[in-house]
Amino acid sequence: MAKVLIVEDDAEIRTGIVRALAGRGHVVVPAGTALDGLRLVVAEAPDVVLLDLGLPDLDGREALRMLRGVSQVPVIVVTARRTEGEMVRALDAGADDYVVKPYGADQIDARIRAVLRRTARKAEERDPAVEADGVRVDPRARTATLDGAALDLTPREFDLLYHLVGRAGEVVSKRELLTEVWQVPYTAADKTVDVHLSWLRRKLGETAQEPRRIHTVRRVGVRFGSTP
């Protein structure tokens, strides 16, 4: 099933939908404000977001525009606003679907499945499997192998490896990795990329001191590949 981020300020509604979706096998991450939701989009990398428009700190459409600045995660707007104009404005702001309250758990579960099917089809067209130096990464199946043996990667490690293998032989800057893989602005003091590269090297059986596939190019970035 999916990891679902629910951004809903009404505690009763939020608790009810969390319980209902968890009971259907989803991993559910709740947030009560727009800013918490934006933070969790980056920290949790959900598969889909359920976003209320009537939030206490930011209007939902503004939150949606900010969210689209850091992520292309599918967003289903769930709101009591039922006019056609509101629906059009939300969809134009980047929503993938629009559900009017009150809604049933079966309906929202079906909407989640539908939007994820559409996302998967787009991924199939956009993101082919890549392979280099004995490493194969398949974004559709979310599998990665090293010389045929499965790699146990976190979602972020998987995305990082996919990006590197897809650019095998090229030097990739840390700025690019942070903006393309994490989808957040780059700052020189940010050690996020370094930490994840270290974890990824360990799982590939190498270190920064004795690299085999992930090579540091000083003051430039990293290169994936066993040969220069």
N, C-alpha and C positions, 0 to 999 in steps of 0.2 A: 504494500500500500504506500501511501504518500506521507511526507512530512508537511503538515499544514500549519501555517501561521495564521492565527485569528486575531485581528485587531478590532476590538469591540469594547466600548466603554461601559456598557450595561453589564454588570457583574452576573446578573441572573441569566441573561441570554448567553453570555460568554461561557458560564459554567455548563449550561445545558448543551450547547453545541460541542464543547470540549468532550463532555461525557458521551454524547451520541457518536461523534466521529471516532473517538478512541475505541468505543465498542464495536466499530466496523473495521478495526485494524489499523487505523491511521495513527501516526505519531503527531501529537497536537502540541503546538507552542502558543500559549496565550499572551496577549498584550492588551493593556487597557488604554493606551494613548498612542498618538501618531508617532511621537518621537521614540517611544519604546519599540514600536513596530519597525521603524526604520533601522534602529540599532540591531534588532533581531534578524532582519533580512540579511544583513551582512554577517552577523555572528553565527546564525543557524543554517543559512543557505537552504531555506525551505523549497519544496517542490511547487507549492501553490500558496497564495495569500488570499484570505477572506478579509475584505476591508470595508468597515463601516464608514459612512461619510460624515455622520454627526459626532465627531470626536471632540473632546474638551479642549485640546491644545492647538489643533490645526484642523481646518476644513479638510475633509477626506480627499477632495480633488487636488488640493495643494499637496497633501501627503503623497498622493499617487504620482504627481509630477516629480516630487523629490525622489520617490522610490525609483522611478524610471531613470533617474540620473545615476543610480548605482547598480541596478539589476534589471534583467529582462524576465524575471520570474513571472509566471502567469498570475494574474490578479482577478479575482471575482469580487465585484462590489456587492455588498449586502446592506440594504438600507431601507428605511421607511419612505424615502423620497420616490414617488411613483410617477412623476410627470415625464412625458416623452423628452422634454428639454433637458431634465436632469440626466436621463439615461444617455442621451446623445453627448452631453458634455463629459460625462464620465468615460464613455467609450473613446471619445476623441482625446482625452487626457492619457489614455493608455490602458484602460481596463480591457480584459478579455471576455468578460461576461458580466451580467447585471441581474441581480435577484432582489425582488421586493419583499420586505418583511410584511407579515409573518411568513415564514417558510418552514417546511418540514425537513427533518434530518435526511429522509430518503431523497428528497429533491436536491439538497445541497451536495449530498454524496454523489448523486448522478452527475451534477454539474462539474464536480471535481474530476470525476472519471473522464468526462467529455473533454474538458480543457486539457487534461494531461494527454489524452489521445491525440489531440490536435498538435500539442507541443512535440510529442514523440514523432509524428509524421514530419514536422518541420525539421527536427533534428536528423532524421534519416536522410533528408535531402541535403542538409547543410553540413553535417559532421560525420564524415566517413571514418572507418577504422584506420589507424595509422600504425606503422611498424618500422623499427630501426634498431640495429645492433642487438637483436634477440628480444627486444621489448615490443609487445603488441598491445595496443589500447583500443578498445571498442566502446565508443561512447553510448551506443544504442543499448548494448547489453550491460554496460557499466562494468566491464571486466578488463583486467590488465594481467598480462603474463610476462614472465622473464624466462627465456629459454623453455617455454611451454609450461612452466609451473606458475600457478596462480599467485598473484601478489595481493596481500591484505592491506588495502589502502583506505584511508579516510576519504570522504568526498572531496575535500580540498586537495589532498595529495593526488587523488585521481585526476582532477582537473589540471593541476600543475604538470603532472607527467604527460597528459594528453597534449598540452600546449607545447611542451619541450620536444616530445617525439615528433609532433607535427611540423616542427621547425628544425629537425635534426640537421646538424652541420652548420647551422646559422648561429651567430651570437645574438642572444636575446637579452635585452636590458631588464634590470629589476623594475624599472618604471613600467615597462610594458607588461611584465608579469603581474604587478600589483593592479594595474588598471584593467587588464584583460581577464585575468583569472579571478581576482578578488573584486574587481569592478569598483574600486575605491581610488581616490586621488593619491598620487605618490608623494611621499615626503622622505627626504634623505635620511631622517632619523628612524624611519620605520624598519624594524628588524623582522617583520612578518615573513617576508620572502626567504631571508637567510635561515630562519628557524625551520620552515617547511622544507627547504632544500636539504638541510641537515637530516631531517627525519626521512626524507625520500631517499637520500643516499644510503642511509642505514638499511632500508628495506631492499635496496638494490645490491647490497653487499659491498659497499665501498665507503670511503671517507673523503673529506675535502683534501686531506694530505695525500691520499692514494686513490685518486679518482680513476674510474674505468669508463664511465659514460657521461657523467655530469661534471663538466670542467668549468672552473672559474676563469674568466678573462678579466684580469684586474682592471678596475676603473671603467669597465664596459658592461659586463653582465655574465651570463653563463652560456655554455654551448653543450648540446647533447650530441654524443657520438664518440666512438672509441678512437677515431682517427682525427687529426687536425683538419 
